[in-house]
Amino acid sequence: MSAAREAGALEPRFFNAHALVLRIRMRAGAAVPGYGADRATCQTEFARLIEALAAIADLEPCPRIAAHLEQFLARQLRAPGEAPGFAAAQVYLAVLGRQPDLARRALDRVAGQGSLSCRNDILPQLESFLAIGRSRP
């Protein structure tokens, strides 16, 4: 993970380095932050996930890139529909990709995760992404 982060820091416009950080984060268990973790750890993992997504969005917030990245991440997980971290990423990427219905469905999946220890803490931030998406031209 540190090598991928170093690559991103050395070349901040290197999409593949940022995508690799997300891929590793998803496979390392952050795809299910909060399961078996305390609330603070869950919040930290969620913040890191959003930070990694934002680094990619800063490169070029293009709807096609968002869709491709979502598909790339989904292929890394055995059951992406059950991973709240992936659903949180989907909210963010669907807003970038101008897909409000997909963003809402992903938000609903996060809201339905009873075992996610920081669910009530992260839902307002995810909802704010939807509000931002509605205000964009």
Rosetta blueprint (number, residue, H / E / L):
1 M L
2 S H
3 A H
4 A H
5 R H
6 E H
7 A H
8 G H
9 A H
10 L H
11 E L
12 P L
13 R L
14 F L
15 F H
16 N H
17 A H
18 H H
19 A H
20 L H
21 V H
22 L H
23 R H
24 I H
25 R H
26 M H
27 R H
28 A H
29 G H
30 A H
31 A L
32 V L
33 P L
34 G L
35 Y L
36 G L
37 A L
38 D L
39 R H
40 A H
41 T H
42 C H
43 Q H
44 T H
45 E H
46 F H
47 A H
48 R H
49 L H
50 I H
51 E H
52 A H
53 L H
54 A H
55 A H
56 I H
57 A H
58 D H
59 L H
60 E L
61 P L
62 C L
63 P H
64 R H
65 I H
66 A H
67 A H
68 H H
69 L H
70 E H
71 Q H
72 F H
73 L H
74 A H
75 R L
76 Q L
77 L L
78 R L
79 A L
80 P H
81 G H
82 E H
83 A L
84 P H
85 G H
86 F H
87 A H
88 A H
89 A H
90 Q H
91 V H
92 Y H
93 L H
94 A H
95 V H
96 L H
97 G L
98 R L
99 Q L
100 P H
101 D H
102 L H
103 A H
104 R H
105 R H
106 A H
107 L H
108 D H
109 R H
110 V H
111 A H
112 G L
113 Q L
114 G L
115 S L
116 L L
117 S L
118 C L
119 R H
120 N H
121 D H
122 I H
123 L H
124 P H
125 Q H
126 L H
127 E H
128 S H
129 F H
130 L H
131 A H
132 I H
133 G H
134 R H
135 S H
136 R L
137 P L
